[in-house]
Amino acid sequence: MTIEVCVDNIESIHIAQKYGADRIELCGALALGGITPNYGLIERALAAAQIPLYLMIRPRAGDFLFSEAEVQMMQADIRLARKCGLQGVVIGALTENAEIDIPTCQRLIDCADGLGVTFHRAFDLCRDPQTALEQIIELGCERLLTSGQQQSAVAGVELIRALVQQADQRISVMPGAGVNPNNARQILQISGAQELHLSAGGYRHSAMLLNEAPSMGKDSRQDQQINITDGKKLQAVLAAIRD
């Protein structure tokens, strides 16, 4: 069983490793669903990581219909991932009709040139998941991250099970979204998946003394909470599935 933890700061990398993650999905702005992080985080993550790092390749939040300029940005980020020595990238692109954008994805995979490739939850917006899965397999991706086209993996577990069966070991189907200690074992048992993706999201309180200043977020409470991986939550997930 492989556990992948998505993180968007250097503190969370140390926590995820300490509490048993097998692989890191390195992102920026997890609150927006994850985008490509800045170079400084990539560099420091590589220096800190003792487990494989996969880089999120997504130039912005929002949909997965990308312009030519955005595709070129993603190609540049993948080339950076190769140059820096990351183990893989996480990609996805769709057409106007909510189908896999095969030409764009092929361009991104060609840039990866030997790196591992995960297709991300853009898949969950596809109109025909069975056809989309076959296309992702044909593209040569090693892994598909999906919530079963629902808000959470536990809600979409029946489709995830069907996808695992359809894939027939040609690709790893990895459940993700809303995974927690209470549902992780259920998701794996029903789906038959061999990998699991989660954030184990939590926060710590800011150590900074604040005055009555303007809020940097939607309200002042956000300024006092630093979002990080919750090591105890990750540990509880691992205990639930490895008992």
Residue, then its C-alpha position, 0 to 999 in steps of 0.5 A: m500500500t502506497i500513501e501519497v500526501c499532497v503538501d504546499n509548504i516545506e513544513s508539511i514535507h517534514i511532517a509527512q515524512k516523519y509520520g509515514a508518507d511514501r510519496i509527496e505531491l508537491c503543490g502550491a495553494l492547496a486551498l485552490g485545488g493545487i497549482t504549480p509551486n514556486y521554484g524556492l519551494i521546489e528547491r527546498a523540497l528536494a533538499a528535504a525529501q527522502i521519499p519521491l516527489y511528484l510536482m503538480i503541473r497546473p498554471r492556475a486555478g479554475d478549469f482544465l481548458f488551457s490556452e497555448a500560452e498556458v500549455q507552454m508554461m506547463q511544458a516549461d515547468i515540466r522541463l524544470a522538474r526534470k532538470c531539478g531531479l524530481q521523480g514525477v509530474v502530475i498533469g491533466a488537460l481537457t477539451e471544451n467538451a469535457e474530454i481528455d485533451i489528448p494532443t495537449c497531454q501528449r505534449l506534456i508527457d513528451c516533455a516529462d521524458g522518463l519522469g513518472v506521470t500521474f493524471h490528476r482529478a481533471f478526470d473527475l470532470c470528464r463526461d465519459p469516465q470509462t473512455a477517459l480511462e482508456q485514453i489515459i492508459e493509452l497516453g502512458c500515464e502510470r497513475l490516475l488520481t480520482s474521487g470517482q467523479q464525486q466530491s469525495a472518494v468515499a462518495g465515489v467509491e463505486l465508480i473507483r471500484a469499476l475503474v480499478q476493475q477496468a484498468d486491470q493493473r494496466i494503470s494504478v487508480m488512486p482514490g483521493a479527496g476527503v480521505n480521513p481515518n474514518n473512511a480510508r479503510q472502507i475506500l480501499q476495501i471497496s475499491g481494491a486500490q493499492e494507493l491512496h492520496l490525501s492531504a491530512g490537512g490541519y493547521r497550527h496557530s501563528a506564533m506572531l503577536l498581532n495588533e489590530a491590523p487589516s486582515m490578509g485573508k477573508d477574516s483575521r482568524q485566517d491570518q492566525q492559522i498556518n495550514i500544514t499537514d496534521g501528522k497525527k491525522l496521517q498517522a491515524v490513517l496509516a493505523a486504520i489501513r495497516d492494522 
